[in-house]
Amino acid sequence: MPAKSVSHLWMYLYILPVSCVQAYIQRRGWEMAHNLTDRFVRNAAPGFYSDGGCPTLNLRVTPARTRQWVQRLDVHGRARQLGLGGYPLVGLAEAREQAMANRKLARAGGDPCALKRSKEAPTFAAAVDRVIAIHRAAWKDAGKSEGQWRASLRDYAMKRLGQKPVDAITTADVMAVLLPIWVQKHETARRVRQRISAVMQWAVAEGFRADNPAGDAIGAALPKRNKPKVHHRALPFREVGAAVATVRGSAQAHWATKAAFEFLVLTAARSGEVRLAEWSEMDLEALTWTVPMGRMKGEREHRVPLPDRAVAILEEARGRTGGSELVFPTARGRPMSDSTLSKLLRELKIGAVPHGFRSSFRDWAAECSDAPRDVCELALAHVNSDRVEAAYRRTDLFERRRALMQEWADYLDF
């Protein structure tokens, strides 16, 4: 550090917190004159800090304020980077102890990276099992989500990555997995990358490696796609009534499938909200359906006003379900598959998907009703993106939505 800069800096040592001075020195690229301290490690701003008391030991603080120990070593003439774990799980003293042991091993001709890999780092396949176990409790449909994870990684990643230790996987390995499918199967490739990234982030958090080879660097290297967004196929709102009549007249479809579709259209709800609806959510006296937050896209409870025709559907279903908790069970009493309604529409040659009827309702509400925009958006359970407005507006405009949904049912003229 230049002498002038040193004298200038020491003038402020008595009025600035030590952590601020240390961070300033590090950002300027000057050498630290003293060791890192526990206090500094706890409070350091995002950046990369070397430990003056233990050469090769560094502290990385991410923008998310996570703290990771990283050691840079020359192993057999090659620069290597070794993750020593995250703070506070691995404290400063323990990180220094590990770093010094690794330095001694490297100087003696050993390979700390290989030693750590052989003793600790699991294979990618084993790490996938651990990551799935961690996330399973938070998934809404754990069985389905786990199946999708395992199937996509089995088909596209395991052949290349499965038996590799997580700290041996490189960006080149991830590129080799993604490039063959990035353009032709982009959505699949995007999900595979997200899942590999989640496993690698777990490896970083556990101290098996210091970086994520499926992170930002690989994003810049993959081909860019400017494919326009494709919206859900929907019918013009003037054709919805005829479509529902076609479904009601189908002789092959199960009664629950037809009833669920009609109920979906009347309530402008999402498919999963209807297919998995339970009787405990229905209040036929108050003419209200309360969807729990666990099944809502916005993860908050949603009240749906029931028009007369929707109530009639529920009364008919009550006599057919035979004590089932589900409002619209299959013939075997199980929850309806997410493909059942779509398959019905294809077979009847109705040019829309179930979700598209929400768009039909929204177009009708805009063109044919006097309902304000807020009422229409709340009818679709859309979350207000304006955080300030959402914080002050607590009402769900329920009675105004009740009038709108009854008007929609009357328009369809069942």
Beta strands, then each sheet from edge to edge (+ up, - down):
strand 1: 47-50
strand 2: 57-61
strand 3: 67-75
strand 4: 78-87
strand 5: 282-283
strand 6: 288-291
strand 7: 302-305
sheet 1: 1+ 2- 3+ 4-
sheet 2: 5+ 6- 7+
end
